[in-house]
Amino acid sequence: MICKKVHNKLERMATIKGITGLFLLSHCILLFMMLFTFPLINAKLGTHAFDLKTFGYSPSEATIMLQNLDQSTIDLYLFPQLFLLDLLYPILLALFLSTFIIRLSNLIKINQHHAFSNLFLLPFIAMFIDYFENIMISLMITNSANVSSGLIKMASLLTQMKGAFTSLSWLVVLILLFTWLSKKWKNKKHTASKV
């Protein structure tokens, strides 16, 4: 019931204009992070920031990274990175991917009662994991002197899960897009053969 309500609300946003707007908004924030905040954080850490390590990190690797941080970088990492930009980006990306999945599902006529009709929820799972990851990273960087290996392992797992669910969401978009384009091409070919 809740899924259906969410689906219906997102379906109203799933116009070409709505999807394009969400794509531009989410990717403008991503571009800002990649050009401004992450380069400063990466430079201080001596490697990619925690949330950019798609395959996670070990407690020993995280400990070395944490030792490289100074207070100004911690402050930057907390705000605007984790608690402004990385609050806006996941929800905008989830909305973009979900509305795109819904639009493509409608174009290839996937029934709303079909199991595949719930694939629009995948980007929101990635979003919630991203938010939990942000909390874990903030706990690590603010308690770097006595951070537990358990906390590091949990943060690393969340980073990997976020990457997996985000990749899966993009994969769904690509499969649906390919299905729609091939159906469109077959219909065009069929119409041309009748003429």
C-alpha positions in Angstrom: 0.0 0.0 0.0 2.8 2.4 1.0 4.8 1.3 -2.1 1.8 2.0 -4.3 1.4 5.5 -2.8 5.1 6.3 -3.3 5.0 4.9 -6.8 2.0 7.1 -7.7 3.7 10.2 -6.4 6.9 9.5 -8.2 5.0 8.6 -11.4 3.6 12.2 -11.4 7.3 13.4 -11.3 8.4 11.0 -14.0 8.0 13.4 -16.9 10.9 14.2 -19.3 11.1 17.6 -17.7 11.1 16.2 -14.1 13.6 13.5 -14.9 16.0 16.0 -16.6 15.6 18.4 -13.7 16.5 15.8 -11.2 19.4 14.6 -13.3 20.8 18.1 -13.5 20.3 18.9 -9.8 21.9 15.7 -8.5 24.8 15.8 -10.9 25.5 19.5 -10.3 25.9 18.6 -6.6 28.1 15.7 -7.5 30.2 17.9 -9.7 30.6 20.4 -6.9 31.8 17.7 -4.5 34.2 16.3 -7.1 35.7 19.7 -7.9 35.8 21.4 -4.5 35.2 19.4 -1.3 36.6 15.9 -2.2 39.9 17.2 -3.6 40.7 19.0 -0.4 39.7 16.0 1.8 41.5 13.5 -0.5 44.7 15.6 -0.4 44.7 15.6 3.4 43.9 11.9 3.7 46.5 11.0 1.1 44.0 8.8 -0.7 40.3 8.8 -1.6 37.8 9.9 1.1 36.0 7.1 3.0 32.8 7.4 1.0 34.6 7.2 -2.3 36.3 3.8 -1.5 33.8 1.6 -3.4 35.4 -1.6 -2.2 35.7 -0.5 1.4 38.8 -0.2 3.6 40.5 -2.2 6.4 40.8 -1.0 10.0 44.5 -0.4 9.5 44.0 1.6 6.3 41.3 3.7 8.0 43.5 4.3 11.0 46.3 5.7 8.8 43.7 7.9 7.0 42.3 9.2 10.3 45.8 10.1 11.5 46.3 12.4 8.5 43.2 14.5 9.3 43.5 17.9 10.9 40.6 19.9 12.5 39.9 22.1 9.5 39.6 19.0 7.2 37.4 17.3 9.8 35.2 20.4 9.9 35.0 20.5 6.1 34.3 16.8 5.9 31.4 17.2 8.4 30.0 20.4 6.8 29.4 21.0 4.0 30.4 17.5 2.7 28.6 15.0 4.9 25.8 17.0 6.4 24.8 19.2 3.4 26.0 18.0 0.0 25.9 14.3 0.9 22.4 14.8 2.3 21.1 16.5 -0.8 22.9 14.3 -3.4 21.6 10.8 -2.3 17.9 11.9 -2.3 18.2 13.8 -5.6 19.9 10.8 -7.2 17.3 8.4 -5.7 14.5 10.5 -7.1 16.2 10.7 -10.5 16.9 7.0 -10.8 13.4 6.0 -9.4 11.5 8.3 -11.7 13.6 7.1 -14.7 12.9 3.5 -13.7 9.2 4.2 -13.4 9.0 6.0 -16.8 10.9 3.3 -18.6 8.8 0.6 -16.9 5.6 2.3 -18.1 7.0 2.7 -21.6 7.7 -1.1 -21.9 4.4 -1.7 -20.1 5.5 -3.5 -17.0 2.4 -4.3 -14.9 2.3 -2.5 -11.5 1.4 -5.9 -9.9 4.5 -7.5 -11.4 7.5 -8.1 -9.1 9.7 -6.0 -11.4 7.4 -3.0 -10.7 9.1 -2.5 -7.3 12.6 -2.0 -8.8 12.0 1.8 -8.4 12.7 1.2 -4.6 16.4 0.2 -5.2 17.7 3.8 -5.4 16.0 4.6 -2.1 17.7 1.6 -0.4 21.0 3.0 -1.7 20.0 6.5 -0.3 19.3 5.2 3.2 22.5 3.2 3.2 24.4 6.4 2.2 22.8 8.3 5.1 23.9 5.5 7.6 27.4 5.6 6.0 27.6 9.3 6.6 26.7 8.8 10.3 29.4 6.1 10.7 32.0 8.3 8.9 31.2 11.3 11.1 31.6 9.1 14.2 35.0 7.9 12.9 36.4 11.3 12.1 35.2 12.9 15.3 36.6 10.1 17.5 39.7 9.3 15.5 41.9 8.8 18.6 39.8 5.9 19.9 37.7 4.6 17.0 36.9 0.9 17.3 37.6 -1.6 14.5 33.9 -2.6 14.7 32.9 0.9 13.7 35.4 1.0 10.9 34.2 -2.4 9.6 30.5 -1.2 9.7 31.3 2.0 7.9 33.3 0.1 5.3 30.4 -2.4 4.8 28.0 0.4 4.3 30.3 2.0 1.7 30.4 -1.3 -0.2 26.6 -1.8 0.1 25.9 1.8 -1.1 28.1 1.1 -4.2 26.4 -2.2 -4.9 22.8 -0.8 -4.6 23.7 2.3 -6.6 25.3 0.2 -9.4 22.3 -2.2 -9.3 20.0 0.8 -9.8 22.0 2.1 -12.8 22.0 -1.5 -14.2 18.2 -1.7 -14.0 18.0 1.7 -15.8 20.3 0.4 -18.6 18.4 -2.9 -19.0 15.0 -1.1 -19.1 16.4 1.5 -21.5 17.8 -1.2 -23.8 14.5 -3.1 -23.6 12.5 0.0 -24.6 14.9 0.9 -27.4 14.9 -2.6 -28.9 11.0 -2.7 -28.6 10.8 0.7 -30.3 13.2 -0.5 -33.1 11.2 -3.7 -33.6 7.9 -1.8 -33.9 9.5 0.7 -36.3 10.9 -2.2 -38.4 7.4 -4.0 -38.3 5.6 -0.8 -39.3 8.1 -0.2 -42.2 7.6 -3.8 -43.5 3.9 -3.2 -43.7 4.3 -0.1 -45.9 
